[in-house]
């Protein structure tokens, strides 16, 4: 493809379940702003292929190069970081009709990040209480809070817009998934609409 940046390259991807070879040496390239459909018969390996691309399923062999990095070699928390930079829509995507596309995309990352923030705040709270009863040299340090709810939402929206931009859908961020829902949402008072 001319002048299109390569964002995902699959090289000789194979996936076996015991003796059943589901993916047999798949090689392909995906470029920026490209929309791709994977079509085939039931049981042909379409979902397995998508799951491998996002490391929800570990490939048996081959490479998946995401922005030049072989993600098949990534382990642990780095996999989650990689997934945060990659967007996929599966067969049963179930968007919320009362939320625009941007809100649908940011809902889960914001929820997870806020859970982490609450967990850190809770840990710091109990550390403060325990430190009251500890001697000066045994006091434990607090976990630094490096974000806020406002920053979490802003970061999620920025990431979502980046992902939408990569596939040429940034202009659809404020669109509601269902046209009938968008009409009814615009008829609601602004206080009743989702932000």
N, C-alpha and C positions, 0 to 999 in steps of 0.2 A: 504494500500500500504506500502510495506516495505521500511523503511529509507527515505521516501519522506515527506518533510515538508508540512503540511497542510496550504494552503494559503487562501482558501475560503471555508466556511462551511455554508450551507443553512439549516435552521431548521424550519420545518412546515410553509413554506412561503405560504401566501394566498394573492390574489389580487381580489378585486371585483370592478366592474363598475356598480354602482347602485345595481340592484338585480342579475346581471350576474356575476357568480363566474368563473373567468378565470383561476386562479391558485389555486389549491386545496391541500394544505398541502404538498408542495414539500420539500423534504429533500435530500441533496446530499453534497458531499465533493469534492473539487478540490485540487490537490496536485501540488507542484512545478514541473516544466518541463513536465506537463501533457497537452496534446492538447485534447480539448473536442469539439465534434460536437453535436449540439442539432437538432434532426431530428423529424419531425412530420407533420401532415396535415396542410393545410392552415387554419388559425383561431384557431389553437390548443394552442396558448399562448406562442410560442417560443420567439417572439420579446418582449412580455410583460415581460417574465421571464428575458431576457437580460437587458431590461430597468430597471427592479427592482434591478438587481445586481449592476448596476451603479447609482442607485437612480435617474435616469431620470424619473422614475415612483415610487411613494411612495407605498410600500406594505401595504395592509390592516392589516396584522398581520404576525407574525413570526420573525425570526432573520436571518441576514446575517452577519456572522462573517468574517471579512477581517483582516488577521494577528492577530486574537484573539479579535478584537474590533467589537462590534455590531454596524454596520454602519447605521442601521435603526433609531438609537437614535441621530445621528449626525444632526445638523442644521446649516444653514447659510453658511459662508465661509469655514467652516470645511469640508463641502461636496465637495467643489472644490479641497481642499487639498487631500482628499481621492481619488477623480477621477484622480488626477495627478499621483497617485501611482498605478493605475489600467489601464490596456490596453484592449480594445475590438475592434473587427472588425465586423461591421454590414453588412447586405446584400449588400448595395450599397456603398462599401468602397471607390471606385474611387481613386486609387493611381495615383500619377503623374508618368508617364512612364519615364520622363526625369530626375527623381530624384531617388537615391538609397533608400533602405528601411529606413535607418537611417534618411535621409533628410525628407522623408515622415512623419516619426514619430515625428520629432522635429519641423516641420514647424509651426504647430498651437501653441504649448507652447512658442516657441520663439516669434512668432508674438504677442501673448497676453502679454507676459512679456515686450516686447519692447514698446507696447502701454502704459503699466503702467509706465515704465521708462520715456517715453516722457511726460506723464501727470504730473508726479512728477516734472520733469525739468521745464515744463511750469508753474506749480504752484509756484515753487521757483523763477522763473524769475519775475512773477508779484508781488510776495511777496517782492522781492528786490526793485522793482520800488516803490511799495507802502511804503516801509520802509523809503525811501528817504524823504518822506513827513510826516512821523510820528515822534512824539517826542520820545526821547530815551526810556521812560518807556512804550510806546505803540507799539514799534516795535515787529513784530511777528517773531518767529523763522522759519528757513527754515526746510523743511522736509529732513531728512538725506537720502542721496543716498547710498544704501548699495550694489549696484551692478553696472555692466557695461555691454555693449553689448557682449563683449568677455566672461564674466562670465555667462551671460544668456545662450549663445550658449553652453558653456562647461557643465553647469548644465543640460540643456535639453538633450545633448548627453549622459551624464552619466546616467540620468534617463532612457533614451531609451535603452541603453545597459543593464541596470539592468533588465528592463522589458523583453527584448529579451532573456536575460540569464535565467530568471525565466521560460520561456517556451521552452528553449533549442534551440533558434534560433539566438544566438549571432553571429554565424559564417555567418549569412545571412545579416548582417548590411550593407555591401557595395555592395550588389546585387541589380540589377535593376529589377523592377516588371515584365517587359516584356523582354524575351530573345532577340527579334528583336531590341528593343530599346537599350539594353546593347551593342549589336554589333555596332549599329550606333553611340552610344555615345563614344565607345572606338576609333572609326575612326575619331572623331572630334579632333581638336587641344586642348590641355589642357586648354587654356584660354576660350574655348567655353563650356566646361563641367561644370555641376553644382558642387559646392564644396563638 
